[in-house]
Amino acid sequence: MALDDDKKEGEASGETSEKDIGLSIQNSQSSLSPTEDDEDDEDKKLQLGPMIALKEQLEKDKDDESLRRWKEQLLSVVDLEDVGETPDPVVKILDLTIRSPDREEMLLTIPDDGLPNPKGPWFTIKEGSKYTLVFNFRVTNNIVSGLRYNNTVWKTGVKVDSTKAMLGTFSPQAEPYQHVMPEETTPSGMFARGSYSARTKFVDDDNKCYLEINYTFDIRKSWQ
């Protein structure tokens, strides 16, 4: 979440705009539904050719020595133990960590049902504090292309932040990948404090969604 320096004057007068608050995670425990604007990018799918299982790719043209060596060099980082017979990659988001110099790291595990804490806020973060989001995830079966993170945040039914970040393209491997987001600062002041709802999604170039979670979080005067 980031407080736009150019908007501090607006906060002092009690005005809050979409860019006043930005938290790089998403949630929405309320009955909020995505607007057409929220889903615009999902409708603009890049038309790619048919996916081929990685094992099939490795077997293809194996009699061509130069092509075989080129493929081995290109796919040298692939763990063949994590390669499947089907073309679809499998991406599992393992956890989210909130790092701040003001306190110990907060490790938030991702439950399988996508409901981090249906009875209350998933976490509380202190106003005006610097923080960094860290994602750990695992890729198996095939290469995932253009994995990206989309996050939307609302307060009292009004969208206050929308964040999109490209994580990259990843090959299957046994060890989890880690992506560190740029450092941000939570907003501060009486209008920034309170409860928020958010929705976080991880999708690829084909707009295949690997995780969508809805949750709430609080911004308070102090860490919980």
Secondary structure, 3 states (H helix, E strand, C coil): CCCCHHHHHHHHCCCCCCCCCCCCCCECCCCCCCCCCCCHHHHCCCCCCCCCCHHHHHHCCCCCHHHHHHHHHHCCCCCHHHECCCCCCEEEEEEEEEEECCEEEEEEECCCCCCCCCCCCCEEEECCCEEEEEEEEEEEECCEEEEEEEEEEEECCEEEEEEEEEEEEECCCCCCEEEECCCEECCCCCCCCEEEEEEEEEECCCCCEEEEEEEEEEEECCCC
